[in-house]
Amino acid sequence: MGRMYIRPGLPDDDNREYLPEKIKGSDIVVNENGNNSQPYPKRLEEFHGIIADDTEDEWYEYVPESYDPDKKTPLILSMHGGLMTGWGQAIYTSWTMAADRDGFIVVFPNASVGRVWQVEWGRWESDPNQPGTESNTQAPEGFLKSPEKIEDNHDVKLALGLIERMKKKYNIDEERIFMQGMSMGNMMTSLFARNFGNVLAGAAGSGCATFLSLLFDENEKIKNKAGHLAVWQSRPELNDIPPEKEEALKVNKYNRLYWMRLNECGAVPEISIRGENNFAFYKGKKADLVYLDIKNRDHGQSLDDGALIWDYLFSGVRRKKDGSIVNTGSVRERKGDAFAMAFAAEKRLAWQNNSTVEMPGKAVRWEKLKYHGLDGGQKVRGAYICVPVSTLAGFFEAQCVYSENRLSACLLLKDGRTLQFARGSIGCVIDRELTAMYCEALKRENELYISAEWFCRYVFNLHVSACDDVIYITDHFNELSVNMADLIRDILNGTPVPDNYYDMLPEGGEEN
């Protein structure tokens, strides 16, 4: 195989026009949070032709230099966002770079009319009787709506036709055909996956999630015609679609649950947080699911999104002739962090190395306050998650010894250090030295509680990130994101899936 290489580009920082046409065929790169481009790929070719409905369509093909017509080659269709183009999707993703390295073919179609796909419009709520705003119940002005019969959707026929065309033109591995889309392209990919996903081995979407009314009927049963499918979902933390935080958390959660249930995934994933990328890897009896929440990212797709999708999922799955999805080993293994802890305020369960453990009491959110000189007022100088000293001792294989009245405790660490804590004191004696902690030691549930953030950072030099009263601790850099914090909180609450999770499938199996 080849290698991945980033070509230098020509920055155009003064031009913030949306997808300016002068980029096409040039070395210009445009950078914004979520959409960071590469120079126009030199091997990207534009094609026109009639694929369906006597309508001339436009698409772009990327065939790596390493392509061998005697070898079966994977195929990916990558669907652009609304008002974008196929070539725009090529420069805003890393698909071509990954294709150069690993030798697959990528096709970037143009939407058939006005740069927008024929997609479904629905409600964020699954129940059609629930009230919804006009913006989420009908297509915005100038946007197309999918025909009632999926067979009449030209863009669906275009995708199917392009797959058949590529199979005739190139030596395509029919077990390794995939689709990915961004924003409205994600909506198009979702529409295709729920109706014709059986022709794919995997599908991936970046940006906004699918309307829940398109996924579930009024009885909260799954609506699907194509069955199980290896799926990847990328959700930028700052997506703001839908704009209300609690609604967005629910929509993202139920989009995830939809494919978890179809793929018969376990309720608890393996979790890995690498920098801003928050991964949840679900193993399924029928197919796997990867959920990625990207810290501090706006609506769109990160430049590395395509490469991540290929490396972690698409590179290692096949759909056999009998319809089954098999794992053959991906470029990167779908594994959770080997060393990780997580705690959530008011939760008795804790996360340790991809499983839960029960603590003697619930974690406590404790505020460090400043009073002096404020005429009786106060200021919050920090808020921390405090957990039992004995729990931390267990995680780090230390010995915990309490005083008889349990108001003081000593920890004997494996490296020989001794730590001593006392109720109400912000001080900790480490061997013969005194140091101040983030906040005072608390007495709860007949245990001393201390800040887990302080303990892990100061005593063991670990990386700790916090979001919405959840903290995640690893031996490498991590930034916990909003949707991952919500997922971890559900797990530590003992409710990783809702009560109706196992009733989501309609009678008779996965098809509706």
N, C-alpha and C positions, 0 to 999 in steps of 0.2 A: 504494500500500500504506500501511498504518498505521505505527505506531511501537511500540517496546517500552517499557513503563512498569512500574516497580515500585511497587505500592501500599503505603503504610505499614500496618503491622500492630500488633497489641496483644501485646507479649511476655508470656509466661506462664512465666517462668524457674523458678518454684517447683514447677511441675507437670511431672514427668517420666514421667507415665503414657504408655504406648505408644499413640499415635494416639487420644487422648481424644475421645469423641463430641461434647463441647461445642465442638470446633473446627468441626464441620460447620455451614456457613452463617454463621460468625462471621468476625471479623477477627483471631482469635488466630493467632500464629505460634509455632512450636516449632523451636528450633535445637539441633542436635547435629552433631558431625562426620560428614558424609556425608549427612545428611538435614536440610536446612534449608528450612523451608517458606515459602510465600507466603500471604497472606490468601486465604480461600476465594473463588474466582473468581465474580464476580457473574453471569456468563452461563452457568455450569455448570448443566445441567439433568439431573435424575434421571428415568430411564425404567424401566418394568417391562413384560415381555411374554414370550410364548412364542416362542422362536426355534427350538428343536429338542427332540425327545423329550417333548413335552407337558409341559415343565418351565418354570415361570416364572423368568426370569432378571432381573437388575438391571444397568443400565449407566448411564453418564453421558456426555452429549454436550456438547462445547464448540464452538459455532459463532460465529466472530468477527463483529463488527458489520459488517465490510466484505463479508461473504458476498454474492455476486451469483448468483442462480439461473440466470442466462444464461451464466455462465462455468464452465468445467471447474475443479474444485477438488480439490487433493490431500487424501488421507485418511490418518490415522495411528491405529492401535490401540495404546494404551499399557497394558501389563499390570502390575498391582501386585505387590508382594512378598508372600510368605507371611504370612498373618494380617492383611493390610492390606485396603483397599477401593479401589474405583475413584476415589472422591472423595479418598481419601488419596494415591493416585498423582497426582492432579491438583494437589494443593497441594505435594507434595514434588518436583515437577518444574517446568521452565520452559516446558512445551509450550504452555500457554495464552497466555503472554506472546509467544512466538514466533508463535503463530497469529494474535494480534492484529496483529502487524507484517506478516506475510507472507501471511495470508489462507488458511490451510488449516483443515480440520476435524479435531478429535481426539475419539476415543471411548475412554472408560476403563471397560472391563467389570469386573464383580465375578466372582470365581471362583464356580462354581456351588454348591459345598458347603463350608461352614465356613471361608471365606476362604482356601482353599488350592486350587491348580490340580491337575488330574489330570496328573501328569508322570511321566516314566520315572525309575527309580532304578537305578544301576549302580555300577561300580567306577571309581576314578580311573585304574587301570591298564587298558590296552586289552585285555590278554590275560585272558580269564575264568578261566584256570587259575592266575593269580597270586593269592596270598592277599590278602584284604581284610578290613577291620574290618566289624563288623555295621552300623555307622552309614553306611557308603557302599555297602552291597550291598542294602539294603532300605529302604523308606520308614519314617521314624520313626513312632512311635505317634501316631495321630490324623491322619496325613497320608494323602492318597489316592495310589494308584498308577495309572498309565495302563493302560487295557485292552490286551491283547496286540494286538488289531486297532485300528489308528489310527482306522478308520471308526466304532468304538464309543465313542470318546472324546468325551464331551459337551462339554468345554471347547473342543476343536478345532471341533466342529460349531457351537458358540456363536460362535467367531471368524469362521468362514466365513459363518455366517448373518448376523452383524452387518455384514459387508462387503456382502453382497447387500442387506440392508435399507437401509444408507446409500446404496447406489447407486440405489435406488428413491426414497428420500426426498429426496436432494440430487443436485446435478449433479456427481457424482464423476468425476474424471479417472482412468479405469481404468489408465492407464499410470503413475500415481503413487499407489499404495497401499502403505503401510509398516506395520511392526510394531516395537514396542520394549518391552522388559520389564526389570524390576529384580529381582534375586535369584531367587525362585521364578518370578517373571514372566519373567525371563531364561531359565529352564529351559523355560517354556512357549513362549517365542518361538523357542528353539532347536528344540524338538520340532516346532513348526509350520513353521519354515523348512526343516527337513530333509525334511519330508513334503509340504508345500503351498507352499513358497517360490516356486513358479512363478506364483502369483497375486499376488506382491508384487514391487515394484521394489527394496526394500531392507529389511533387518532389523537391529536393534541390541539389544545386551544390556549391562546394567550389573551389576556385582557378580560373583558366583561364576561360574566357567566350567562347561562341560558335562562330565559323566563321560566319560572317554576310551573306556570300553567301549561307549558309545552312539554314538561317532563312528567307531570302527575295529573290525573283526572280529579274530578270533584270528590272522589272517595280516597284520594291520596295514594292511588295505585299507579305504578309505573306505566307510562305509555312508550312503547317501543316495538319496532317491526323487524329489527335486524339481530337482536341478541347481544351476547357478550362481546367485549372488545378491549384490548389493552389500551388504556387511556392515560393521558397526561393533561393536567390542568395547571396553568400558570396564572396566578392572581397577583398583580401588582398591589402592594399594600395601600397605595394612594389612588386606587382605581376610581373611586367615587361613583361607581355604577353598580347598584343604585346609590344615591348620594347619602342617605341616612345610614349611619354606622351599624346600628342593630339590624336593620333590614338587610344590609350588605352581608353581614356575618351569617345571617340565616340563609340567604340566597346562595352564597358560596358553599355553605355547609351542605345544603340539600342537593346542589349540583354534584358534590363529592359523593354523598350518600346514594345518589341515583346509580352511578356506575359501580360503587362498592357492592350494592345489592345485586345488580345484574351479573357482576363478575364473581359473586359469592366470596367477597373479601372478609378477612377477619376484622373485628371491630377496632382493634388497636394496631396502629402502624409502628414501624421503626422510624425514628426521627433523627435527622441529621441537619444541623445548622452550620453552614460554612460561609462565613462572612455575612452578606445580606441575603443569601439563598437559604430559605427555610423549607426543607424537604420532609414530606411524610410518605414513606414507602409502604403501600398496602399489598399484601400477598393475597391472591384470590385462587379459588379452586378452578375457575374457568379462565381468568385473566387477571393481570395485576393492574394497579392504579398508582400513579405518582401524582402527588399534590405538591405544588411549589408556590409558596408565598414569598414575594420579593420585597424586602425592607426598603422603604424610602423610594419606591418607584411609582411613577404616575401611569395612567392608562396607556397601554401600548405593549411593546415587547422589548426586552433587553436584547442587546446585540448577541449575547451568548446563548439566548434561549434555544435557538435551533440546535446548536451543538450539544447543549445539555440534554435536550429531548432525544437526540440520536444516541448520545453516549450512555445515558442511563436506561433508556427504554427501547426505542425503535431498533437499535443495533442488535438486540438480543431476543426478539420475539418473531415468531412465524405463525401463520395460519395454515394448518394442514388441510388436505382435501376433505377430510371429514368435518371440517369446521372448527376443530379444536385449536386453541392458542397454546403454543409451547414456548418455553424459555430455553434459549440456546447459549446464554452467556453474553452479557452486554459489555461494551467498552469499559464502563465503570459499574462496579457492583452496587446493587440497590441495598445498601446496608445502613443502619442507623449508627450514630456516634458510639464508638466503643466505650468511651467514658463520658457520661453525661448525667446530670441531675436537674430536676425541675421541682419547684414548689409554687403553690398558688395560695393566696390569702384565703383563709377560712376552709381550706381543704385538708382532710386528715391523710389522704394518700399523697405519696411523693413519687417522683419518677427517678428511676435509677437504672441506667444502662438498658433502656428499652423495655422496662417492665415497671409495674407499680409495687410499692411497699407501703405498709401502713405504719403511721407514726403514733406515738403515745397520745398525741393531741393534735388539734388543728393548727396549721400555720397561722401566724398572727401578723397583720399589717400594723406596724408601729411607727408613729411619727415622732421624730426628734424635735422638740420645741425650744424656742428661745423666749424667755420671760423678762430677764433683767433689763430695767430701764425703759420698759414699755408701758408704764403706768397701769400695770395689771393686765395688759394685753399679751398677746403671744404671736409668734411667727413660726411656721413650720420650716425647719431647716433640712429636712430629709425624711423620707418614708421608706421603711425597710421591711423585708419579710423575715420574721423571726421564727425559728424552729427549735425543737428540743435538742439540747446538747447531746443526749444519748443517740439521737438519730444521726447527727453528724459523726459521732464516734463510730457508729456502725458502718456508715458509708466509707470511712477512711481506715477501717480496721484498727481503731484506737481503743484503748481501755478507758472506760468512764467510771469514776468513783465519786459518789456523793457523800457529803457530810451527813451525820446522823439526822439532822433536822432538814436536810435537803435544800438548804439555803446557799450552799456552796458546792462547787463541783470541780474536779480535776480531770483533765484528759491526758493520758500518756500515749503520745503518738508513736508510730512504728519507727520513726527516725530518732527516738529518744527524747524529744522535746516534751516538756510538761507545761500545760496551760491550766490556769486556775481562774474561775469565774465566781461572782457572788451576786446574789439578788440585789437589784437596785443600783449596781455600780456599772459605770461605763468603762471601767478599767479591766484589763486582763493581764495577769502576770504570766509571762512566757519565760520559763526557767527562772532567772533572777532579775528580769527586767520588766518594767511596767509600761504598758502601751494602752492608749485609749481606743475603744471600738467606735463604731458608727453610732450606737445607741446603747442604753443600759440593758443589763440582763434582766429578764422578766421571770416571774414565777407563775406558771400556768400548768394545770393538770398534774400537779405535784412534780413538775419538771422545771429546770431552768431553760429559758429560751434565749437565744442570741441571734444576731443578724447573720443569716446564711451568706449574704453578699460579703460582709466583712471577713468572716471566717475563711471563705474560699479564696478571696482575693489576697488577703494579708498573710494568712498562714500557709497557703499552698500555691499562691501566685497563679490562680486559675482565671479564666475569662468568664465574666458574669454579665448578662444583659437582662434588662427588665422591660416589660410591656404590660400595661393593664393589670397590675398586681400579680403578674406571673414572672418568675425569674428562671433563667436557663443557664446552666453552668457546665463548661467543658474545658478541656485542656488546649483548646485552640480558639481563635477569634470567631465570635458569633454575635449576630444582631437579631434578637428575637422580634418577630413581626406580629402585627395585629391578629391576622387569621390563625397563625400558628399558636399564639397565646390563647386564643379562643378554643382551639382544638385541644391543647394541653389541659386547659381548665376543665373541659368536658371529661377528659380521661381521669383527671385527679378528683373529679366529682363522682366518679364511678358510673358516669353516663356517656361513654364514648359514642353511642348511637342512641337515638330516641326510642321510646317504647314501641312505636309502630314500625320500626325498621324491618322486622322480619315479616311484616304484613304488606310491604310495599308492592311485591310482585302480584300481578293478577292471578287468578286461578288458572292452572294449566301451564305455568312456567313463565319464562322471561318474555315471551312475545305477547303483544296485545292486539 
